[in-house]
C-alpha cells in the first residue's frame, strides 16, 4: 500500500473557500493589463499574422502606433472601459462539402492583443 502524497499548498479552487463562504481568489485582470504582458501578447499576434477586423487596421498600421495602442489598451483594461469591436465575418468553404461555407470570425488586431 502506498502513502497518499501530502501537499502543503492548496491546489483546488474549492479548497480556497472557507467555511463562512468568503473566497480567497484574487483578480487576474491586473496581470492582463501589465505592460510587459501586453507587449508579449502583441508579439504573438504579430507572429500569427492574419488580417484585421472591422476597423480595417493592418498589423503594420498597428505597429506604427504600438506605444499609443498599448497605452490605450492598458488604460481601458485598468479602468474597466474596454469594449471589443464587432467581429468581421468571412465565409470560407467547408472541406468535403462543395458549395457550402462556414463563417470565420476575424477580430480587430486591437482586440486580438487583449485576448
C-alpha positions in Angstrom: 0.0 0.0 0.0 1.4 3.4 -1.0 1.1 6.5 1.1 -1.1 9.4 -0.1 1.0 12.4 -1.1 0.9 15.4 1.2 0.5 18.9 -0.4 1.4 21.8 1.8 -0.3 24.3 -0.6 -3.9 24.3 -1.6 -4.3 23.4 -5.3 -8.0 23.5 -6.0 -10.3 26.5 -6.0 -12.8 24.7 -3.8 -10.1 24.4 -1.1 -9.7 28.2 -1.1 -13.3 28.8 0.1 -13.5 28.8 3.8 -16.5 27.8 6.0 -18.0 31.3 6.0 -18.1 31.3 2.3 -15.5 34.0 1.8 -13.3 33.4 -1.2 -9.6 34.0 -1.3 -9.4 34.0 -5.1 -7.8 37.2 -6.3 -8.5 39.1 -9.5 -6.3 38.3 -12.5 -7.1 41.4 -14.6 -4.1 43.3 -13.1 -1.9 40.6 -14.7 -3.6 41.1 -18.0 -3.0 44.8 -18.3 0.6 44.8 -17.2 2.6 46.4 -20.0 5.0 43.5 -20.3 2.1 41.1 -20.8 0.5 43.3 -23.4 3.8 43.6 -25.2 4.2 39.8 -25.2 0.6 39.4 -26.4 1.4 41.8 -29.3 4.4 39.7 -30.3 2.2 36.6 -30.5 -0.5 38.5 -32.6 2.3 39.8 -34.9 3.8 36.3 -35.3 0.4 34.8 -36.2 0.0 37.4 -38.9 -3.5 37.5 -40.3 -5.8 40.3 -41.4 -7.5 43.0 -39.4 -11.1 43.1 -38.3 -14.0 45.5 -39.0 -11.8 48.6 -38.3 -9.6 47.7 -41.3 -6.4 48.3 -39.4 -3.4 46.3 -40.6 -0.6 44.8 -38.5 1.8 47.4 -39.9 -0.5 50.3 -39.0 -1.0 49.0 -35.5 2.8 48.6 -35.1 3.4 52.1 -36.3 1.4 53.3 -33.3 2.3 50.5 -31.0 3.1 52.6 -27.9 -0.1 54.6 -28.1 -2.2 51.5 -28.8 -0.8 49.5 -25.9 -1.1 52.5 -23.6 -4.8 52.9 -24.6 -5.5 49.2 -24.2 -3.8 49.2 -20.8 -5.8 52.2 -19.6 -9.1 50.8 -20.9 -8.5 47.4 -19.2 -7.4 49.1 -15.9 -10.4 51.4 -15.9 -12.8 48.6 -17.0 -13.9 50.6 -20.0 -12.6 48.2 -22.7 -15.2 47.3 -25.3 -14.3 44.9 -28.1 -15.3 45.8 -31.7 -17.7 43.6 -33.6 -16.0 40.6 -35.2 -15.7 40.7 -39.0 -17.4 37.6 -40.6 -15.8 36.0 -43.6 -17.2 32.9 -45.4 -14.8 30.0 -46.0 -15.6 26.8 -47.9 -16.3 23.7 -45.9 -14.0 20.8 -46.6 -15.6 17.9 -48.4 -18.8 19.8 -49.0 -18.6 21.8 -52.2 -20.8 24.9 -52.3 -21.2 25.1 -48.5 -19.5 27.7 -46.4 -19.0 28.4 -42.7 -18.3 31.8 -41.2 -14.9 32.7 -39.9 -14.8 35.4 -37.2 -11.9 37.8 -37.5 -11.4 40.2 -34.5 -9.7 43.5 -34.8 -6.0 43.5 -34.1 -6.5 45.7 -31.0 -8.9 43.0 -29.6 -6.6 40.2 -30.5 -3.9 41.7 -28.4 -6.3 41.7 -25.4 -7.4 38.1 -25.8 
